[in-house]
Amino acid sequence: MKKIFFAFFGLLALAGCQPTPQENPQQGGETASVDQVIMARRSIRQYTSQQIDSATLTQILKCGINAPNGRALQAYEIRVVNNPELLKDITKAVLNDTPEMQLKPGADNIFFGAKTVVFLACDRGYDMSQVDCGLLGENIILSAWDKGIGSCCLAHPVRLMKESPSCAPFIEKLDFCKNYELLYCIALGYPNESPEAKPRREDMIKFL
Ligand SMILES: Cc1cc2nc3c(=O)[nH]c(=O)nc-3n(C[C@H](O)[C@H](O)[C@H](O)COP(=O)(O)O)c2cc1C
């Protein structure tokens, strides 16, 4: 009797540990494994005008902050700009100082026309903070892809923003703490293209 009791509760506990399968719109409603999401993901540089709803965006960001992070310090700051007008204003400021910069055809901002951009800042005082930001970003990118949302990790627009005097008030508006520095951003939106995978160098992997 005792054995049956433990077996029953053991099974219950195991069932509670199983991750809830998520529907994957990229795959026509079927569930995708983490490996499938990783292998299918591509950087997206053309987006539809559809906005990401706030519940979905919150879930993606929660996945972001559940990434591993050095000494559990969570040494990053995240600013989500979900306001296309603000993204256009940032673009105007950058173009004012970098007139040679060309927007991608059809895009109204320097973030490939994405309607949502996540800006990430690292802690200047912690040597592993950039690693934390990278891992956080990859979680965001993979969680988004699993929900049919494309992304592009972006360094260039952030460099332009930091070099542009006209953009300084907008970086100020992001309101990062004193010791934090804007590192990169992630454009997010519904894909309007399906790029091919770029070949990867498997000879970079060596087993010892
Ligand atoms: C740190 C970092 C910075 C990047 N910056 C840019 C960028 O400024 N502009 C851009 O178009 N893509 C940028 N990318 C995206 C890469 O170009 C892209 O990941 C790479 O070409 C591989 O393609 P895939 O993501 O589709 O596999 C960046 C990616 C990383 C990781």
The ligand as an SDF file (V2000), in Angstrom:
LIG
                    3D

 31 33  0  0  0  0  0  0  0  0999 V2000
   26.4940   41.2750  -31.8760 C   0  0  0  0  0  0  0  0  0  0  0  0
   25.7070   41.2790  -33.1580 C   0  0  0  0  0  0  0  0  0  0  0  0
   25.5250   42.4560  -33.8370 C   0  0  0  0  0  0  0  0  0  0  0  0
   24.7880   42.4800  -35.0320 C   0  0  0  0  0  0  0  0  0  0  0  0
   24.5750   43.6760  -35.6560 N   0  0  0  0  0  0  0  0  0  0  0  0
   23.8980   43.7110  -36.8090 C   0  0  0  0  0  0  0  0  0  0  0  0
   23.6800   44.9430  -37.4720 C   0  0  0  0  0  0  0  0  0  0  0  0
   24.0760   46.0030  -37.0140 O   0  0  0  0  0  0  0  0  0  0  0  0
   22.9980   44.9300  -38.6260 N   0  0  0  0  0  0  0  0  0  0  0  0
   22.4950   43.7590  -39.1670 C   0  0  0  0  0  0  0  0  0  0  0  0
   21.8540   43.8120  -40.2210 O   0  0  0  0  0  0  0  0  0  0  0  0
   22.6590   42.5620  -38.5340 N   0  0  0  0  0  0  0  0  0  0  0  0
   23.3500   42.4980  -37.3750 C   0  0  0  0  0  0  0  0  0  0  0  0
   23.5270   41.3090  -36.7180 N   0  0  0  0  0  0  0  0  0  0  0  0
   22.9270   40.0670  -37.2600 C   0  0  0  0  0  0  0  0  0  0  0  0
   23.9770   39.2150  -37.9780 C   0  0  0  0  0  0  0  0  0  0  0  0
   24.3430   39.8330  -39.1860 O   0  0  0  0  0  0  0  0  0  0  0  0
   23.3940   37.8250  -38.2240 C   0  0  0  0  0  0  0  0  0  0  0  0
   23.1100   37.1930  -36.9830 O   0  0  0  0  0  0  0  0  0  0  0  0
   24.3540   36.9400  -39.0310 C   0  0  0  0  0  0  0  0  0  0  0  0
   24.4920   37.4390  -40.3420 O   0  0  0  0  0  0  0  0  0  0  0  0
   23.8680   35.4830  -39.1170 C   0  0  0  0  0  0  0  0  0  0  0  0
   22.6000   35.4030  -39.7290 O   0  0  0  0  0  0  0  0  0  0  0  0
   21.3510   34.7240  -38.9730 P   0  0  0  0  0  0  0  0  0  0  0  0
   21.1250   35.4930  -37.7010 O   0  0  0  0  0  0  0  0  0  0  0  0
   20.2020   34.8660  -39.9180 O   0  0  0  0  0  0  0  0  0  0  0  0
   21.6910   33.2940  -38.7100 O   0  0  0  0  0  0  0  0  0  0  0  0
   24.2450   41.2690  -35.5320 C   0  0  0  0  0  0  0  0  0  0  0  0
   24.4110   40.0800  -34.8090 C   0  0  0  0  0  0  0  0  0  0  0  0
   25.1270   40.0850  -33.6460 C   0  0  0  0  0  0  0  0  0  0  0  0
   25.2700   38.7950  -32.8740 C   0  0  0  0  0  0  0  0  0  0  0  0
  1  2  1  0
  2  3  1  0
  2 30  2  0
  3  4  2  0
  4  5  1  0
  4 28  1  0
  5  6  2  0
  6  7  1  0
  6 13  1  0
  7  8  2  0
  7  9  1  0
  9 10  1  0
 10 11  2  0
 10 12  1  0
 12 13  2  0
 13 14  1  0
 14 15  1  0
 14 28  1  0
 15 16  1  0
 16 17  1  0
 16 18  1  0
 18 19  1  0
 18 20  1  0
 20 21  1  0
 20 22  1  0
 22 23  1  0
 23 24  1  0
 24 25  2  0
 24 26  1  0
 24 27  1  0
 28 29  2  0
 29 30  1  0
 30 31  1  0
M  END
$$$$
